[in-house]
Amino acid sequence: MKVKKIVGIQQIGIGVEDVHKAWDWYRRHFGMNIRVFEDEAIAELMLPYTDGEKRKRHAALAMNMQSGGGFEIWQHKGKIPEKADFELQLGDIGIFVAKVKSTNPDSAYNDMKSEQLNVLGNLERSPDSKQHYFVKDPFDNIFQIVENAYVFEKTRSNTGGIYGAIIGVSNMDKSLKVYQDILEYDEIVYDETGVFDDFSGLPGGNHKLRRVLLKHSKSRTGGFAPLLGPTQIELVQLIDEVGREIYKDRIWGDLGFIHICFDTIGMDLLREEVKLKGFPFTVDSGNSFDMGETAGHFAYISDPDGTPIEFVETHKLPILKKLGWNIDLRKRDPNRSLPKWLIGTLRWKRVKD
């Protein structure tokens, strides 16, 4: 059965100076302690985003069993990763904030304050009345902790995994053609223009802007959908000025949020769809790639502002590496999710401090 499905947000890529230092912090403060993979390799196919040069990197994909997407923690090995030469502000173009889900934002907020983390502003409510707040990690990345009740498996963490992102765009209507039509965020939760109190703690949070929150109206199915859970994308556009490009004069893999990645089924159908809609693949791994312990098919498109969006169709995932027990997802019905007990075996990959 050939179908194209966006299963959920698999991960957000985070460019860092030191993979292990960053991952240690994310384990302690975000519960990102499941090591899906970790390896060193050369990013041979990413030339459209790396100034035409192949780049060596060390990457680890970490997840949280509570639910949500992962952090792909990504470090250049052949160059010193560069930081933006200006302070990023709300409305700048690209991925500005990673959204992280929490069943109890009030408790998470109090815990992070007591741990003396860099919490920006107060616990607020967004236009859809959901509690949220912002926190900046030691590497200058901003995360929004957002109220969401969905849980795959209870953990000790006050937060789950990736819930979505706040993405700066230059033209809202053009951008919606990607995020609504291709990524299938078919429901607009709100579309409002103004200066928003719940953004006041952010750099640039006093600027007038249009913000559109998108979600999918139906629960997503297939593969790892039960773990990834519901997601949302919030697009923001400045009204009285044009935002700066977050990655201007820098390359993919430099410091910051480098891409957002969607777990996908039916890559061949997706290739044809994005081409017809004017957003052809910029990168295409072909039939299968090998990342040591995992294998699959990955591809990228760029949104109208050049923000990289990744798609990954997982083919093989190891369960018990020593026994050679792997899941071959190509042999499964794409409309059926994996059994909860089978997804739960990812907990065997937990990294303990």
Residue frames as qw, qx, qy, qz and C-alpha x, y, z in Angstrom:
[[0.000, 0.889, 0.458, 0.000, 0.00, 0.00, 0.00],
 [0.454, 0.193, 0.006, 0.870, 1.57, 3.29, -1.09],
 [0.198, -0.911, -0.356, -0.067, 0.70, 6.31, 1.04],
 [0.341, 0.441, -0.278, 0.782, 2.41, 9.52, 2.10],
 [0.563, -0.736, -0.375, -0.033, 2.17, 10.21, 5.82],
 [0.122, 0.600, -0.437, 0.659, 3.71, 12.74, 8.17],
 [0.665, -0.323, -0.663, 0.122, 3.90, 10.66, 11.36],
 [0.473, -0.851, -0.177, 0.144, 5.22, 13.36, 13.68],
 [0.135, 0.894, -0.392, 0.168, 8.23, 15.47, 14.57],
 [0.916, 0.004, -0.317, 0.247, 11.13, 13.07, 14.90],
 [0.632, -0.409, -0.148, 0.641, 13.64, 15.65, 16.16],
 [0.164, 0.985, -0.033, 0.037, 15.03, 19.16, 16.05],
 [0.789, 0.220, -0.165, 0.549, 18.70, 19.51, 15.17],
 [0.340, -0.938, 0.024, 0.065, 20.80, 21.55, 17.61],
 [0.661, 0.528, -0.275, 0.457, 24.26, 22.70, 16.57],
 [0.614, -0.787, 0.048, 0.034, 26.59, 22.76, 19.58],
 [0.158, 0.808, -0.559, 0.097, 30.29, 23.18, 20.39],
 [0.004, 0.321, -0.921, 0.219, 30.53, 19.96, 22.42],
 [0.629, -0.186, -0.609, -0.447, 28.07, 17.08, 21.95],
 [0.582, -0.231, -0.735, 0.260, 28.74, 15.42, 25.27],
 [0.105, -0.098, -0.411, 0.900, 28.65, 18.61, 27.35],
 [0.425, -0.058, -0.174, -0.886, 25.35, 19.66, 25.75],
 [0.656, -0.177, -0.671, -0.298, 23.80, 16.20, 26.01],
 [0.385, -0.157, -0.723, 0.551, 24.71, 15.98, 29.68],
 [0.149, 0.090, 0.256, -0.951, 22.81, 19.22, 30.29],
 [0.569, -0.033, -0.374, -0.731, 19.80, 18.06, 28.25],
 [0.568, -0.160, -0.806, 0.036, 19.68, 14.75, 30.15],
 [0.247, -0.187, -0.637, 0.706, 19.71, 16.47, 33.53],
 [0.159, 0.279, 0.245, -0.915, 17.22, 19.22, 32.75],
 [0.590, 0.228, -0.243, -0.735, 14.99, 17.83, 29.97],
 [0.764, -0.067, 0.597, -0.237, 15.13, 14.08, 30.61],
 [0.706, 0.595, -0.283, -0.259, 16.58, 13.43, 27.13],
 [0.413, -0.563, 0.714, -0.053, 18.27, 10.18, 28.16],
 [0.866, 0.215, 0.451, -0.022, 17.42, 7.68, 25.40],
 [0.094, -0.579, 0.581, 0.564, 20.29, 7.27, 22.94],
 [0.824, 0.459, 0.210, -0.258, 18.70, 6.30, 19.63],
 [0.850, 0.336, 0.005, 0.405, 22.05, 6.61, 17.87],
 [0.233, -0.903, 0.239, 0.271, 25.42, 8.30, 18.21],
 [0.843, 0.148, 0.297, 0.423, 28.11, 8.32, 15.55],
 [0.109, -0.690, 0.290, 0.654, 30.72, 10.29, 13.64],
 [0.638, 0.410, 0.579, 0.300, 30.44, 10.58, 9.88],
 [0.145, -0.182, 0.287, 0.929, 30.85, 12.95, 6.96],
 [0.425, 0.630, 0.465, -0.454, 27.70, 14.79, 5.90],
 [0.374, -0.073, 0.632, 0.675, 28.32, 14.18, 2.20],
 [0.154, 0.543, 0.722, 0.402, 24.88, 15.09, 0.86],
 [0.146, -0.820, -0.435, 0.343, 24.25, 18.37, 2.71],
 [0.481, 0.049, 0.230, 0.845, 26.15, 20.52, 0.22],
 [0.003, 0.702, 0.403, 0.587, 23.23, 22.95, -0.42],
 [0.476, -0.849, -0.161, -0.161, 23.42, 23.95, 3.25],
 [0.737, -0.539, 0.136, 0.384, 27.20, 23.70, 3.87],
 [0.092, 0.849, -0.316, -0.413, 28.66, 26.04, 1.22],
 [0.777, 0.519, -0.313, -0.170, 29.23, 23.12, -1.11],
 [0.188, 0.531, -0.790, 0.243, 31.71, 21.36, 1.21],
 [0.784, -0.247, -0.566, -0.059, 31.42, 17.94, 2.83],
 [0.223, -0.663, 0.402, -0.591, 31.50, 18.36, 6.60],
 [0.503, -0.028, -0.827, 0.249, 32.59, 15.90, 9.27],
 [0.454, -0.507, 0.113, -0.723, 30.31, 15.80, 12.28],
 [0.171, -0.051, -0.921, 0.346, 29.55, 13.97, 15.53],
 [0.495, -0.266, -0.160, -0.812, 25.83, 13.57, 16.19],
 [0.038, -0.122, -0.939, 0.319, 23.61, 11.91, 18.78],
 [0.445, -0.378, -0.409, -0.702, 19.83, 11.53, 18.71],
 [0.073, -0.046, -0.794, 0.602, 18.43, 11.70, 22.24],
 [0.428, -0.427, -0.500, -0.620, 14.78, 11.17, 23.20],
 [0.266, -0.164, 0.610, -0.729, 12.50, 11.20, 26.24],
 [0.114, -0.202, -0.963, -0.139, 10.12, 8.25, 26.75],
 [0.189, 0.426, 0.542, -0.699, 7.44, 10.54, 28.16],
 [0.523, 0.665, 0.522, 0.111, 6.59, 11.41, 24.51],
 [0.129, 0.938, -0.090, -0.309, 7.66, 13.89, 21.88],
 [0.751, 0.601, -0.180, 0.206, 10.44, 14.24, 19.33],
 [0.821, -0.306, -0.066, 0.477, 14.13, 14.11, 20.07],
 [0.052, -0.922, 0.267, 0.274, 17.14, 16.39, 20.11],
 [0.876, 0.316, 0.015, 0.364, 19.65, 15.65, 17.36],
 [0.372, -0.867, 0.183, 0.277, 22.71, 17.11, 19.07],
 [0.781, 0.537, 0.132, 0.292, 25.14, 17.96, 16.28],
 [0.382, -0.806, 0.237, 0.386, 28.79, 19.06, 16.43],
 [0.606, 0.749, -0.267, 0.030, 31.10, 20.07, 13.59],
 [0.854, -0.377, 0.192, 0.304, 34.42, 18.20, 13.77],
 [0.687, 0.260, 0.237, 0.636, 36.29, 19.78, 10.87],
 [0.129, 0.553, 0.056, 0.821, 35.62, 23.43, 11.76],
 [0.071, -0.182, -0.594, 0.780, 34.82, 25.60, 14.74],
 [0.015, 0.669, 0.719, 0.187, 31.01, 26.01, 14.83],
 [0.137, 0.218, 0.000, 0.966, 30.08, 29.66, 14.44],
 [0.022, -0.590, -0.650, 0.479, 27.67, 31.71, 16.50],
 [0.209, 0.827, 0.401, 0.334, 25.42, 34.40, 15.04],
 [0.423, 0.097, -0.176, 0.883, 27.11, 37.79, 15.27],
 [0.290, -0.353, 0.009, -0.890, 23.96, 39.42, 16.63],
 [0.273, 0.050, 0.796, -0.537, 21.52, 38.64, 19.43],
 [0.128, -0.293, -0.838, -0.442, 18.66, 36.61, 17.98],
 [0.292, 0.120, 0.362, -0.877, 15.24, 38.16, 18.47],
 [0.452, 0.432, 0.749, -0.220, 11.65, 37.04, 18.06],
 [0.511, 0.788, 0.146, -0.310, 10.73, 37.46, 14.40],
 [0.025, -0.622, 0.686, 0.378, 14.20, 36.72, 13.04],
 [0.790, 0.324, -0.285, -0.437, 13.99, 34.28, 10.14],
 [0.482, 0.267, -0.830, 0.089, 14.40, 30.59, 10.94],
 [0.703, -0.437, -0.561, 0.006, 13.86, 28.33, 13.94],
 [0.045, -0.672, 0.298, -0.676, 13.96, 30.67, 16.93],
 [0.489, -0.353, 0.582, -0.545, 12.49, 28.47, 19.68],
 [0.398, -0.005, -0.906, -0.148, 12.07, 24.73, 20.19],
 [0.650, -0.371, 0.060, -0.660, 8.82, 23.77, 21.90],
 [0.253, 0.130, -0.929, 0.236, 9.03, 21.10, 24.62],
 [0.592, -0.456, -0.441, -0.496, 5.90, 19.49, 26.06],
 [0.068, 0.147, -0.756, 0.634, 5.03, 19.28, 29.74],
 [0.379, -0.514, -0.745, -0.191, 2.02, 17.83, 31.53],
 [0.439, -0.797, -0.346, 0.231, 2.64, 20.25, 34.42],
 [0.436, 0.629, -0.052, 0.641, 4.30, 23.52, 33.31],
 [0.392, -0.842, 0.086, -0.362, 3.75, 25.04, 36.76],
 [0.862, -0.449, 0.190, 0.139, 5.85, 22.34, 38.44],
 [0.784, 0.292, 0.124, 0.533, 8.46, 22.43, 35.67],
 [0.140, 0.833, -0.018, 0.535, 8.70, 26.22, 35.99],
 [0.557, -0.786, 0.179, -0.202, 9.21, 26.09, 39.75],
 [0.917, -0.199, 0.189, 0.287, 11.82, 23.33, 39.44],
 [0.649, 0.473, 0.087, 0.590, 13.81, 25.19, 36.80],
 [0.102, -0.876, 0.088, -0.463, 13.67, 28.38, 38.87],
 [0.740, -0.640, 0.204, -0.046, 14.90, 26.51, 41.95],
 [0.877, 0.008, 0.221, 0.427, 17.73, 25.02, 39.86],
 [0.144, -0.769, 0.139, 0.607, 18.64, 28.59, 38.88],
 [0.529, 0.289, 0.601, 0.525, 18.25, 27.96, 35.19],
 [0.050, -0.180, 0.156, 0.970, 17.93, 30.96, 32.88],
 [0.172, 0.613, 0.771, -0.016, 14.13, 31.20, 32.85],
 [0.106, 0.128, 0.241, 0.956, 12.96, 34.09, 30.66],
 [0.419, -0.291, -0.168, -0.844, 9.98, 35.94, 32.11],
 [0.483, -0.124, 0.618, -0.608, 7.08, 34.36, 33.94],
 [0.217, 0.244, 0.942, 0.079, 4.69, 31.47, 33.56],
 [0.300, 0.265, -0.106, -0.910, 2.17, 32.79, 31.02],
 [0.593, 0.387, 0.694, -0.134, -0.83, 31.74, 28.95],
 [0.163, -0.042, 0.603, 0.780, -0.82, 31.82, 25.17],
 [0.419, 0.057, -0.154, -0.893, -3.88, 32.98, 23.14],
 [0.663, -0.127, -0.647, -0.354, -5.26, 29.42, 23.32],
 [0.629, -0.628, 0.146, -0.435, -5.08, 29.60, 27.16],
 [0.933, -0.029, -0.279, 0.224, -2.29, 27.00, 27.45],
 [0.491, -0.830, 0.203, 0.170, 0.34, 27.56, 30.14],
 [0.830, 0.367, -0.054, 0.417, 3.91, 28.03, 28.95],
 [0.297, -0.901, 0.197, 0.246, 7.22, 29.69, 29.72],
 [0.684, 0.656, -0.265, 0.175, 10.65, 30.09, 28.12],
 [0.694, -0.624, 0.280, 0.224, 14.07, 28.95, 29.29],
 [0.493, 0.776, -0.394, -0.006, 17.50, 29.51, 27.71],
 [0.957, -0.152, -0.060, 0.241, 20.12, 26.77, 27.90],
 [0.494, -0.681, 0.213, 0.496, 23.82, 27.56, 28.59],
 [0.495, 0.016, 0.576, 0.651, 24.43, 27.49, 24.82],
 [0.145, 0.314, -0.054, -0.937, 22.00, 30.37, 24.05],
 [0.232, -0.223, -0.802, -0.504, 19.19, 28.20, 22.67],
 [0.399, -0.070, 0.342, -0.848, 15.67, 29.10, 23.80],
 [0.194, -0.217, -0.947, -0.138, 13.05, 26.47, 24.62],
 [0.491, -0.250, 0.026, -0.834, 9.35, 27.01, 25.26],
 [0.006, 0.073, 0.963, -0.261, 7.87, 24.63, 27.82],
 [0.454, -0.084, -0.292, -0.838, 4.26, 24.14, 26.69],
 [0.564, -0.023, 0.633, -0.530, 1.29, 22.54, 28.41],
 [0.637, 0.192, -0.574, -0.477, 0.27, 19.26, 26.78],
 [0.733, -0.317, 0.418, -0.432, -1.43, 16.33, 28.49],
 [0.915, 0.273, -0.259, -0.144, -0.33, 13.54, 26.12],
 [0.366, -0.622, 0.689, -0.071, 1.96, 10.92, 27.71],
 [0.741, 0.280, -0.585, -0.178, 3.41, 7.77, 26.14],
 [0.782, -0.179, -0.526, 0.283, 5.20, 6.53, 29.26],
 [0.409, -0.908, -0.013, -0.086, 5.59, 8.14, 32.68],
 [0.676, 0.295, -0.334, 0.587, 9.09, 9.32, 33.55],
 [0.487, -0.550, -0.368, 0.570, 10.69, 11.26, 36.39],
 [0.270, 0.057, 0.178, 0.944, 11.07, 14.32, 34.20],
 [0.188, 0.602, 0.426, -0.649, 8.76, 17.35, 34.40],
 [0.400, 0.614, -0.264, -0.627, 9.11, 17.70, 30.64],
 [0.871, 0.239, 0.426, 0.050, 8.77, 15.45, 27.63],
 [0.569, -0.013, 0.459, 0.683, 10.32, 15.76, 24.19],
 [0.024, -0.123, 0.298, 0.946, 9.93, 18.11, 21.27],
 [0.322, 0.578, 0.656, -0.364, 6.40, 19.42, 20.71],
 [0.468, 0.795, 0.331, 0.200, 7.14, 21.80, 17.83],
 [0.510, -0.070, 0.048, 0.856, 8.87, 25.10, 17.13],
 [0.136, 0.895, 0.198, -0.376, 8.44, 28.84, 16.81],
 [0.616, 0.138, 0.440, 0.638, 9.69, 29.75, 13.33],
 [0.056, 0.687, 0.016, -0.725, 10.25, 33.25, 12.03],
 [0.528, 0.427, 0.618, 0.396, 9.02, 33.88, 8.48],
 [0.123, -0.209, 0.150, 0.959, 9.09, 36.87, 6.14],
 [0.456, 0.009, -0.347, -0.819, 5.76, 36.17, 4.42],
 [0.499, -0.053, 0.723, -0.475, 3.13, 34.29, 6.37],
 [0.790, 0.378, 0.138, -0.462, 0.90, 33.36, 3.45],
 [0.585, 0.556, -0.581, -0.109, 3.76, 31.92, 1.40],
 [0.022, -0.379, 0.868, -0.319, 5.04, 29.95, 4.38],
 [0.672, 0.033, 0.501, -0.545, 1.63, 28.44, 5.09],
 [0.778, 0.417, -0.316, -0.348, 1.86, 26.67, 1.73],
 [0.429, 0.364, -0.805, 0.188, 4.60, 24.51, 3.23],
 [0.098, -0.155, 0.789, -0.586, 3.47, 24.11, 6.83],
 [0.653, 0.182, 0.364, -0.639, -0.22, 23.62, 6.05],
 [0.781, 0.430, -0.189, -0.411, -0.21, 22.00, 2.62],
 [0.605, 0.420, -0.673, 0.068, 2.88, 19.78, 2.78],
 [0.133, 0.224, -0.816, 0.516, 3.37, 19.17, 6.51],
 [0.432, -0.406, -0.749, -0.296, -0.39, 18.74, 6.99],
 [0.107, -0.276, -0.566, 0.770, -0.96, 21.17, 9.86],
 [0.034, -0.446, -0.675, -0.586, -4.52, 21.62, 8.72],
 [0.331, -0.794, -0.510, -0.010, -5.98, 23.42, 11.74],
 [0.198, 0.508, -0.196, 0.815, -5.32, 27.04, 12.68],
 [0.426, -0.474, -0.656, 0.404, -5.59, 27.31, 16.46],
 [0.045, -0.886, -0.231, 0.400, -5.21, 31.10, 16.36],
 [0.515, 0.396, 0.247, 0.719, -4.09, 33.80, 13.92],
 [0.244, -0.909, -0.286, 0.178, -3.53, 37.07, 15.78],
 [0.494, 0.509, -0.046, 0.704, -1.61, 40.29, 15.29],
 [0.355, -0.900, -0.046, -0.248, -0.31, 42.58, 18.01],
 [0.169, 0.546, -0.674, 0.467, 2.19, 42.85, 20.85],
 [0.808, -0.293, -0.470, -0.201, 1.79, 39.84, 23.12],
 [0.461, -0.734, 0.362, -0.342, 2.31, 39.77, 26.88],
 [0.940, -0.227, 0.253, 0.005, 3.25, 36.09, 26.89],
 [0.790, 0.426, -0.031, 0.439, 6.24, 36.89, 24.62],
 [0.097, -0.969, 0.104, -0.202, 7.46, 39.75, 26.82],
 [0.687, -0.611, 0.359, 0.162, 10.32, 37.74, 28.34],
 [0.826, 0.239, 0.331, 0.388, 11.88, 37.02, 24.94],
 [0.268, -0.378, 0.280, 0.841, 14.47, 39.16, 23.15],
 [0.124, -0.028, -0.533, -0.836, 12.35, 41.23, 20.75],
 [0.067, -0.423, -0.899, 0.096, 9.20, 40.20, 22.57],
 [0.079, 0.618, 0.350, -0.700, 7.90, 43.80, 22.54],
 [0.044, 0.200, -0.542, -0.815, 7.68, 43.93, 18.74],
 [0.683, 0.319, 0.218, -0.620, 4.39, 43.89, 16.87],
 [0.033, 0.259, -0.898, -0.355, 3.94, 40.68, 14.93],
 [0.810, 0.033, -0.189, -0.555, 1.51, 38.23, 13.44],
 [0.179, -0.308, 0.922, -0.150, 1.53, 34.81, 15.04],
 [0.795, 0.076, -0.295, -0.524, -0.22, 31.73, 13.67],
 [0.388, -0.320, 0.838, -0.212, -0.39, 28.51, 15.66],
 [0.694, 0.224, -0.498, -0.470, -0.95, 25.36, 13.60],
 [0.456, -0.243, 0.829, -0.215, -1.80, 21.82, 14.62],
 [0.274, 0.010, -0.850, -0.450, -3.10, 18.66, 12.99],
 [0.612, -0.213, 0.041, -0.761, -6.80, 18.02, 13.52],
 [0.955, -0.086, -0.187, -0.213, -6.51, 14.23, 13.64],
 [0.641, -0.577, 0.500, 0.080, -4.21, 12.02, 15.68],
 [0.454, 0.627, -0.583, -0.246, -1.37, 10.81, 13.51],
 [0.939, -0.130, 0.298, -0.111, -0.72, 7.12, 12.97],
 [0.809, 0.517, -0.237, 0.148, 2.03, 4.87, 11.68],
 [0.618, 0.364, -0.462, 0.521, 5.36, 3.68, 13.04],
 [0.416, -0.118, -0.549, 0.715, 6.40, 5.71, 16.07],
 [0.207, -0.574, -0.262, -0.748, 3.34, 7.99, 16.19],
 [0.656, -0.641, -0.394, -0.054, 2.39, 6.82, 19.74],
 [0.653, -0.336, -0.168, 0.657, 5.77, 8.02, 21.05],
 [0.275, 0.207, 0.165, 0.924, 6.01, 11.23, 19.03],
 [0.020, -0.610, -0.639, 0.469, 2.47, 12.29, 19.92],
 [0.252, 0.892, 0.367, 0.074, 0.68, 15.51, 18.88],
 [0.516, -0.127, 0.089, 0.843, 2.69, 18.46, 17.59],
 [0.162, 0.924, 0.317, -0.141, 2.30, 22.11, 16.71],
 [0.534, 0.164, 0.159, 0.814, 4.11, 24.75, 14.68],
 [0.044, -0.886, -0.301, 0.350, 3.93, 28.47, 15.46],
 [0.528, 0.398, 0.248, 0.709, 4.88, 30.89, 12.69],
 [0.189, -0.818, -0.238, 0.488, 5.68, 34.52, 13.54],
 [0.488, 0.488, 0.282, 0.666, 6.15, 37.47, 11.20],
 [0.229, -0.407, -0.210, 0.859, 7.22, 40.98, 12.18],
 [0.284, 0.807, 0.517, -0.031, 4.79, 43.70, 11.07],
 [0.064, 0.984, -0.015, -0.167, 6.85, 46.91, 11.00],
 [0.020, -0.744, 0.636, 0.204, 10.22, 45.48, 9.96],
 [0.880, 0.262, -0.377, -0.121, 11.82, 42.43, 8.38],
 [0.799, -0.540, 0.263, 0.039, 13.55, 39.92, 10.61],
 [0.091, 0.709, -0.678, -0.170, 17.22, 39.06, 10.16],
 [0.876, 0.165, -0.432, -0.137, 18.22, 35.65, 8.84],
 [0.749, -0.607, 0.258, -0.067, 19.33, 33.53, 11.80],
 [0.839, -0.137, 0.383, 0.361, 21.84, 31.62, 9.66],
 [0.441, 0.895, -0.057, 0.042, 23.00, 34.48, 7.45],
 [0.292, 0.761, -0.552, 0.176, 26.68, 33.97, 6.56],
 [0.419, -0.379, 0.792, -0.232, 26.70, 30.71, 8.55],
 [0.481, 0.152, -0.771, -0.389, 26.10, 27.10, 7.55],
 [0.867, -0.280, -0.231, -0.341, 23.95, 24.16, 8.64],
 [0.842, -0.114, -0.404, 0.340, 25.49, 22.64, 11.76],
 [0.203, 0.375, -0.327, 0.843, 26.67, 25.95, 13.20],
 [0.064, -0.149, -0.742, 0.650, 25.37, 26.90, 16.63],
 [0.448, 0.124, 0.127, -0.876, 21.60, 26.98, 17.08],
 [0.695, 0.271, 0.604, -0.280, 18.54, 25.14, 15.80],
 [0.113, -0.368, 0.667, 0.638, 19.68, 23.82, 12.43],
 [0.369, -0.057, -0.695, -0.614, 16.57, 22.03, 11.15],
 [0.638, -0.044, 0.496, -0.587, 13.26, 20.45, 12.10],
 [0.163, 0.204, -0.919, -0.294, 12.78, 16.81, 11.09],
 [0.740, 0.018, 0.139, -0.658, 9.57, 14.91, 10.39],
 [0.390, -0.082, 0.917, 0.014, 9.13, 11.15, 10.66],
 [0.521, 0.423, -0.229, -0.706, 7.69, 10.23, 7.28],
 [0.611, 0.109, 0.781, 0.068, 6.19, 7.31, 5.34],
 [0.592, 0.655, 0.457, 0.102, 6.11, 7.24, 1.53],
 [0.301, -0.614, 0.224, 0.695, 9.17, 9.23, 0.54],
 [0.301, 0.124, 0.680, 0.658, 8.74, 8.54, -3.18],
 [0.024, 0.758, 0.614, 0.217, 5.23, 10.03, -3.12],
 [0.286, -0.842, -0.144, 0.434, 6.46, 12.96, -1.05],
 [0.413, -0.262, 0.420, 0.765, 9.21, 13.65, -3.60],
 [0.163, 0.427, 0.659, 0.597, 6.61, 14.06, -6.34],
 [0.174, -0.841, -0.510, 0.041, 4.28, 16.13, -4.16],
 [0.342, -0.740, -0.014, 0.579, 6.86, 18.70, -3.05],
 [0.346, -0.054, 0.525, 0.776, 8.13, 19.05, -6.62],
 [0.050, 0.603, 0.662, 0.443, 4.62, 19.80, -7.92],
 [0.280, -0.880, -0.371, 0.099, 4.05, 22.32, -5.11],
 [0.296, 0.876, -0.126, 0.359, 7.25, 24.20, -5.88],
 [0.399, -0.763, 0.472, -0.190, 9.45, 22.99, -3.02],
 [0.883, 0.263, -0.389, -0.011, 11.57, 20.19, -4.52],
 [0.865, -0.417, -0.009, 0.278, 13.99, 18.10, -2.50],
 [0.118, 0.919, -0.373, 0.052, 17.24, 19.98, -1.96],
 [0.081, -0.465, 0.875, -0.104, 18.88, 16.83, -0.54],
 [0.911, 0.031, -0.053, -0.409, 17.87, 13.23, -1.25],
 [0.400, -0.511, 0.761, -0.005, 19.70, 10.20, 0.13],
 [0.476, 0.222, -0.748, -0.406, 18.04, 7.86, -2.36],
 [0.730, -0.214, -0.597, -0.255, 16.84, 4.42, -1.35],
 [0.783, -0.570, -0.235, 0.082, 18.60, 4.07, 1.99],
 [0.163, 0.749, -0.470, 0.438, 21.25, 5.60, 4.23],
 [0.807, -0.243, -0.484, 0.235, 23.15, 3.91, 7.04],
 [0.143, -0.803, 0.282, -0.505, 23.81, 5.68, 10.34],
 [0.030, 0.391, -0.845, 0.365, 25.56, 2.78, 12.04],
 [0.199, 0.120, 0.894, -0.383, 22.71, 1.39, 14.11],
 [0.478, 0.579, 0.472, -0.462, 19.84, 2.71, 12.02],
 [0.240, 0.006, 0.656, 0.716, 19.01, 2.91, 8.32],
 [0.313, 0.694, 0.560, -0.327, 16.44, 4.68, 6.20],
 [0.387, 0.519, 0.402, 0.648, 15.80, 7.37, 3.58],
 [0.180, -0.696, -0.300, 0.627, 16.22, 11.07, 4.32],
 [0.342, 0.532, 0.385, 0.672, 15.56, 14.20, 2.30],
 [0.161, -0.479, -0.286, 0.814, 15.30, 17.96, 2.80],
 [0.231, 0.748, 0.409, 0.469, 13.30, 20.83, 1.43],
 [0.222, -0.072, -0.252, 0.939, 13.65, 24.53, 2.27],
 [0.107, 0.762, 0.579, -0.269, 10.69, 26.66, 3.31],
 [0.390, 0.850, 0.225, 0.273, 10.23, 29.96, 1.39],
 [0.165, -0.951, 0.253, -0.071, 12.87, 31.62, 3.61],
 [0.514, 0.556, -0.635, 0.153, 15.41, 28.81, 3.28],
 [0.522, -0.458, 0.593, -0.407, 14.81, 27.14, 6.66],
 [0.317, 0.235, -0.900, -0.185, 15.80, 23.45, 6.29],
 [0.786, -0.118, 0.276, -0.540, 13.01, 20.90, 6.82],
 [0.072, 0.344, -0.930, -0.111, 14.09, 17.27, 6.99],
 [0.879, -0.028, -0.034, -0.474, 12.07, 14.13, 6.29],
 [0.035, -0.406, 0.911, -0.055, 13.20, 10.70, 7.49],
 [0.893, -0.017, -0.192, -0.407, 11.64, 7.39, 6.54],
 [0.363, -0.526, 0.754, -0.152, 13.11, 4.85, 8.94],
 [0.752, 0.231, -0.546, -0.289, 13.76, 1.43, 7.42],
 [0.769, -0.074, -0.588, 0.239, 15.70, -0.36, 10.16],
 [0.300, -0.731, 0.320, -0.522, 15.90, 0.19, 13.89],
 [0.497, 0.146, -0.818, 0.251, 17.89, -2.11, 16.21],
 [0.683, -0.606, -0.111, -0.393, 16.19, -3.40, 19.35],
 [0.775, -0.532, 0.316, 0.131, 18.76, -5.84, 20.74],
 [0.369, 0.797, -0.449, -0.163, 21.96, -5.11, 18.84],
 [0.253, -0.485, 0.837, -0.036, 23.92, -8.01, 20.37],
 [0.579, 0.161, 0.791, -0.116, 21.29, -10.51, 19.22],
 [0.086, -0.019, 0.647, 0.758, 20.80, -8.89, 15.83],
 [0.112, 0.624, 0.764, -0.118, 17.13, -8.12, 16.56],
 [0.037, -0.141, 0.178, 0.973, 16.03, -5.31, 14.22],
 [0.437, 0.608, 0.537, -0.388, 12.69, -3.86, 13.12],
 [0.218, 0.057, 0.592, 0.774, 12.21, -3.59, 9.36],
 [0.277, 0.482, 0.400, -0.728, 9.50, -0.93, 9.04],
 [0.287, 0.296, -0.533, -0.739, 9.22, -1.34, 5.27],
 [0.242, -0.105, -0.945, -0.195, 7.33, -4.60, 5.80],
 [0.032, 0.394, 0.726, -0.563, 4.64, -3.06, 7.99],
 [0.099, 0.759, 0.589, 0.259, 1.23, -1.59, 7.13],
 [0.275, 0.273, -0.096, 0.917, 1.93, 2.19, 6.98],
 [0.404, -0.564, -0.189, -0.694, -1.41, 2.95, 8.61],
 [0.818, -0.484, -0.310, 0.012, -0.61, 0.88, 11.69],
 [0.126, -0.831, 0.448, -0.305, 1.53, 2.17, 14.52],
 [0.474, 0.246, -0.806, 0.256, 4.06, -0.06, 16.20],
 [0.663, -0.547, -0.509, -0.029, 2.82, -1.81, 19.36],
 [0.277, -0.894, 0.175, -0.306, 3.42, 0.20, 22.53],
 [0.842, -0.462, 0.244, 0.135, 5.49, -2.59, 24.10],
 [0.805, 0.285, 0.173, 0.490, 7.80, -2.63, 21.08],
 [0.185, 0.827, -0.048, 0.529, 8.32, 1.14, 21.08],
 [0.588, -0.779, 0.128, -0.179, 8.90, 0.86, 24.81],
 [0.922, -0.100, 0.039, 0.373, 12.02, -1.24, 24.21],
 [0.378, 0.737, -0.115, 0.548, 13.76, 2.04, 23.36],
 [0.495, -0.819, 0.173, -0.233, 14.09, 2.48, 27.13],
 [0.933, -0.180, 0.100, 0.297, 16.83, -0.17, 26.96],
 [0.591, 0.486, 0.021, 0.643, 18.92, 2.54, 25.29],
 [0.319, -0.936, -0.099, -0.113, 18.74, 4.81, 28.33],
 [0.530, 0.415, -0.386, 0.631, 21.99, 6.59, 29.22],
 [0.599, -0.734, -0.310, 0.084, 22.48, 6.92, 32.96],
 [0.139, 0.831, -0.313, 0.437, 24.55, 9.68, 34.56]]
